[in-house]
Amino acid sequence: MSALLIATEAGSSGEHLPFYLAAGLLALWAVTIGGLGIARKTFPTSSGATWAIGGITAVLVIATVGLAIGTAVRFDNPTPRPENVVGVVPQPGQSMAPADGAAGAAGAAGAEPTAKADPADAGGKVFVSAGCGACHVLKAAGSVGKIGPSLEGVGADPAAMIKKSIVNPNAEIQAGYAANIMPATFSKTLSADQIDSLVAYLQKVAS
Ligand code: HEC
């Protein structure tokens, strides 16, 4: 019986348990019948007993073979269990991003890796906060100012030219517009970064 118990434990999940039980019963039955046959002169004692022994033996053999086949089929399509799975299984809330490199390290720390900030995005905010929209039409900013020229198309100009129009608007006056209307103070009120981001913004949205 201890062999049966050891075999049962080897079938870790209990999937094999019915097969081991049937096989163990069949073995016990065979040993018992064999022992009785050796020990007694007349065994089985009647034809009814012969049929009963034959019937029980047949049931045990069929059950054991059937369970052996059933267990083997299930074993071919096992339910994945942690100890059987090779590789990494994503756990809920865990990122599958590769763990190498700085982005991976950031991901492992729980922070989403952020894309490098586009200066044009900052430029859009500067455009609003500096009040450019009060005098200029720019669809992307939703501005409809009519004091200065529309900035649609200005983004196609070279960056240096756009920058000059912002920091030194009186250097070249747009045809049809007067000098000294656009403030010439943005080079002082805005940082160099803010002006560069404004230029990047106009090149992106106003070309
Ligand atoms: C008070 C009104 C006013 C404000 C505010 C203003 N501008 Fe102007 N802007 C003008 C006028 C008028 C002109 C045309 C005369 C000139 O070229 O100086 C102009 C010209 C320009 C031009 C040249 C356009 C072209 O077609 O070449 C650019 C670029 C420009 N502005 C950008 C800006 C930006 C960016 C801001 C915000 C930082 C701004 N402006 C704020 C009135 C304004």
Boltz pocket constraint, residues with backbone or C-beta under 6 A from the ligand:
constraints:
  - pocket:
      binder: B
      contacts: [[A, 126], [A, 127], [A, 130], [A, 131], [A, 132], [A, 133], [A, 134], [A, 135], [A, 136], [A, 147], [A, 148], [A, 149], [A, 150], [A, 151], [A, 154], [A, 162], [A, 165], [A, 166], [A, 169], [A, 170], [A, 172], [A, 173], [A, 174], [A, 177], [A, 178], [A, 179], [A, 180], [A, 181], [A, 182], [A, 183], [A, 186], [A, 198]]
      max_distance: 6.0
